[in-house]
Amino acid sequence: SALDPVYALQSIPNGIVTTGESIKSIAKAVHAALLEEDSATCTKLRAAPRGSLAIHALVPGMCKGQTKPLMLPRTTKIAEELRGLLSKSYPAARKKPTTNDDGTSTSENERWLLQIMLQSPTICVASLVQCQHVGPGYDAYWPNWIHPLGLARVDIEGDMPSSAYRKLLEALECLQMAPTPTKGNTNDVIDLGASPGGWTAALRKLGCNIVAVDRSPLDTSLMQDDKVTFVKGDAFTYAPPQPTKTQTKTQRSPPDSWMVSDVIAYPERATELLERWCMGHWAQYLIITVKFQGQVPAFDDLDNAIATAKRHGYHCRAKHFFNNKNEVTLMAWEESASNNERKEVDDDEEADSQTDLVLGESFYPAILPKR
């Protein structure tokens, strides 16, 4: 969609071009162009809460995941200069307090993003926008407020059964949610089409109990893990044990329940899997890889899959992540009255903990906020 396109991990909306010979002159030009005195944007940002502004320093080489992209030190210095300019007049550019003046905890949901991308040492594209919460996690905003260019560092040290786990971790970073026991989640995570076990191994790193379903066994280390229950069978016919807790009108799936699947199948089969799980409300959160045939993405099939989830009351996002090939990761979730991530939280630590649950970190550091 125009708001949250599938083949974009980040957007730079309403960009303006400025020039300058020095770091300070570029920073001042960006400040003047984006925040004209008494403009609507200037007025709104002045009223924004402390700590609500993120600043991302960018260069084109970052789009390719380069380790040391050209001009990154220069654009970082420009962003730091801008941070200093903004912090004088805009509380949003200052550190977020842990408590209000009256001693109560803070729980602001407003988010702003300033992006600065150098095109050459003297030419800069800049964008300032108020982000929209897309969920489900507390810090899941679009444009991506947490990770510059939407890129998360998702490598796990040590041997893994496959490299496919990176797609799952990118999805969790995108959602800003993760199935971990520290959130009070006692449900097993269902991994359909789990062999050889890349996704299962990553979930075990999060401390999850896994039910792994596949016709072929997992990696030996996972088959011997007492926190992994292997079910030899068909991912498309497996049904989880039905919960005994009474379902509600606002949420019919078990709270904090997850199903993930990287099974190799035609897009129609992935949609059938999604239909079955969403219709049965068997999980609150679902992450499914929709794999395309040939070289051209099957957008009609993808639209059908998204519509399927929404028809059963689920929210849905789809992303082609950095580690996806000719495929798209579909993320669906069902809201609940008891576990609504968009709500005003009473404890700021509770809000921050939802971000801390995720394994990855930003591929490139943000100027603000500091993580």
N, C-alpha and C positions, 0 to 999 in steps of 0.2 A: 504494500500500500504506500501512498505518498507519505504517510506519517512514519512508518516503520518498515522500510523496504527489505525484502528478503535478502537480496544480494548487496547489502551494505551493513557493515559492522558499526559505522558511525556516519553522521551527516554533519555538514558545515553549512547551516542555513543562513541566508541573507548575508553572505560574505561581502566584505568591502575590501578594496585594494588600496594600500597606502605605500608610500615610499619614504626613504630616509637614508642618509649616509652613515649615521651612527646608531648605536643601540638606543641611546636616549631619544634621539629624534624620531626613530620608528615608534618607540613606545608612546611618545607624546602624540604622534600622528594618529595612532590607533585609538588612544584615549579620546582625542578630539572628535574623531570620526564616529565612534560608536556611542559616545556619551555626550552629545551636545547639551549644553546647559538648559535646564527647564524642559527637555524633551520628555516624552512619555516613558521611554526606556530609562532615562536618568532618574526620573521620579520614582518609578517602580523599584529600581535597584537600590535606591537610597532607603526604601522602606523594607527591603528584604532582610530577613533575620541574619544574625551573625553566623558565619560558617557555611552559608548556603551557596557561595560562589566557588566553582571549580575553575582552575586555569590549566589549560593543556598547551604545551609548547610542541609544535609539530614541524616536520619537514617531509618532503615527498618520499624519501627513502624509507621512512617508517612504514609506509603502505606495503612494502615488500618484506617487512620484518627484519630489516638490516640491523646488525648488532651495533655498528657505529656509523649511522647515517651522516652524510655531509651536512654541515651547518647546524647540527643539533646543539652544540655548545652556544652558538650565537643566538638561536631562537630561545633557548633557555634563559639567557641573560636578559633578552627583551621581555620575556614573560615575568621574570623576577622584578625587573624595573616597573612593569605595569602593576604587579602586585603591590609594590611600595606606593605607587601613585594612588591606586584605588583604596588602599587601606586607610588613607587619610580622611576620606569622605564617605566611604561605603562600609558599613558594618559587615556586610556579606563577605568582604574580603579579609575579615579578621577571624581569629580562632574562635571556634564555636564553644560557648561556655557549657559546662556540665550541669549547671543549675541556673535558674533565674534569680533575680535580685531578692525575691521573697523566699528563696531556698527550695522551691519546687524544681523538679527536673524539666529539662527542655525536650520538646518533641516536635520540632518544626518539620514540615514536609516540603517546603518550597526549595527548589533547586535552580541555580543559574549556571551557565557554562560559557566561559570565554575561551575561544580557540584561536591560536596564532600560528599560522603556517608560513614559513619563509619560502618563497619561490626562487629567490636569489639573495645575495647578501644585502641588497637594498630594496627588495620588493617583498611585501608581506600581504597575505590574505588573512583577514580577521573576522570573527563572528562572535556575537553575544546574543544569547537566547535563553529564555526561561524554559527549562526542560519539563516534559510531561511524564507523569508517573504511568508506566505501562505494566508494572507488576511482574510476578507476584511479590517479590521481595521488597523490603522497605526502601532499598536504594536502587531499585530497577527503574531507571528513567531513560527517556529518549529525548534528545541525543544522549549517548552513554556518558553519564556524569562521573563514573568511577574510573574507567580505563581510557587513556588517550587512544584515539582511533579505534576504540572498542576491542583492543588486543589484550588478552590475558596471558600470563605466563603459566602454562599448564603442564610442564614436564615434571615427571615423578622420578626421583633418583632410584637406581637399582633396576633389576630385571623385571619386566612386565610381560605377560603372555602375548600381548600385541600392542601396537601403537595406537589402536583405535580409541583407547581410553581418553585421549586428548579431546576428542569431539564431545564426550560426555562432560568433561570438566569445563569446556567452553560453554556448554549449555547451562551448567550450574552457575557459572559466572554471569551469564546473560540474565538468568532468572534472579540472581542474588538470593538463591535458596539452595539448601542442600539437605538430604536426608541423613541426619546424624542423631545419635542417641543423646547428645548434649541438648537437643531441642525437646527432649522428653518423648522422642519417637520410639515406640516399642514394636512397631510393625516391621515385618520382613520386607526388604525391597525385592521386587520381582524383576529378574533379568531374563527376558525372553530371547532365545537364540543366542545364548551366552557364550558358547564355545568360540575360541579357546579360553576366554575369560578376562579380556582386557578391561571391560566395564566392571565386571565383578571384582577384579583386583583393586580397581580404583575406589569402588564403594567400600571395600574392606579397609582401605586406608582411612576412610571417613569413620570407621568403626561400626558400619552397618552389618546386620544379619541379612544374608542373601538367600533367596530361593532362585536357583539358576536352572533354567529349562532349556534343554537342547537334546537332539538325537545323539550328539557326539559328546564325549566326556570333556571336562575342563582340564586345564593345566594341572599337573600332579599336585603341586603345592596347594591349589584350591580344592582339589578333591579330598585332600587330607585335612582341610580346615573345618573345625567343628562349628564354625559360624556360617558355613556355606552348606545349604541343603541342595544337592543335585537331584533334579527330576529328569529322568530320561524320557523324552516325549516331544510332542509337536508344539511349537510355540504358538501356533494359531488355534489350537484347540484347548490349551491349558486354561483352567479357570481357578482362581484363588479361593481359599476357604471363605465362606460368607461370614461377615461380621455379625455378632449377636447383638451389638448395640443398636438401639432404635435410630433410624435415620431421620433427618429433619427436612423441612421443606426447603431450607436455604442450602443445605449440603447433604447429598445422599451418599457420598463416598466416605469411607473411614478416614478420620482426620490424620493428616501427616502420612498418608499411604502413598507409595511410589511404585510405578512400573516403568521400566526402561527397556528399550529394544533396539538393537543394531542388526537385526536379522536380515539376511540377504533375501530379497523378494522384490517382485514387481510392485510398482506404486499402488496398483489396485489392491494387492494383498495387504500392504501396509495400511491402507484406508479401511479395509475390512477388519483388521486387527484393532484399529482405533475405534471403529464403529462398535465393536463388541465390548470393548472396555468402557467406552463412554456411555453407551446405552445401559450397561450394567452398573455404572458408577462404582467400579471395582477399585479405583485409585483416585486420590485427589490430584496427584501430579503425574504426568506422563511425558516421557521423552522418547521419541521414535524417529529413527532415520528413514527418510523417504528416498530410496535409491532410484535414479533414473537409468533408462536404457539408452545406449548410443551416446552421442555427444551433445544433444540439445536437451535442456531441462524441460520436463513435461509440466508446464505451468497449469494446464487444465486439471491434471491429476492432483497437483499440489493444492489448487483452489478447492477441489472436491474434498480433500482430506481436512483442510481448515474448516470448511463449511460443516463437515461431519461432526467435528468437535463442538463447534458453536451451536449446532442444532440440539445438542444434548446438554446445553447450559455451561459448557466449558469456555474459558478464555483461551486464546491460542496465538502463539507467535511462531514464525518460521524464519530460520536464519541459515545462510550458507557461511559456516565458520571457516576460520583460517585453515583448519585441519580437515575440512570436508573436501571430498573429491567431486564427482558428478552426482551429488546428492545434497539433500537439505535436511537439517535437524528441525523437527517439529516439536514444540513444547506446549503442552496444554495443561490447564489447571482449573480446579473448581473452587470458587470462593466459599467461605463458611463464616457464619456469625461468630463462632468461637475462635477462629484463627484467621482473622482478616488482616492481611499484611498492610493494607492501605490505611487502617485505622490510626487515630491519634493514640500513641502509646503512653502509658503512665510512667514508664521507666526508660530513660534515654539509653541506659546500658542494654536493655532488652532490644531496643531498636538496632544498636550497633552490633549486637551479637549475631544478628541474622547475616551480616556481611562477613563476620569473622568465621562463620561456619564453612565457607567455601575454601577449597584447597589453594586455588591459584592466586596470583597477584598480578599487578599491571606489568605488561611487557616493557613499557616505558614509564618512568615516574611522572606523576602529575606535580605541577607546581603547587596547586591547591586541589583538594585537601591532601594533607600529608598522611600517608598510610604506613 
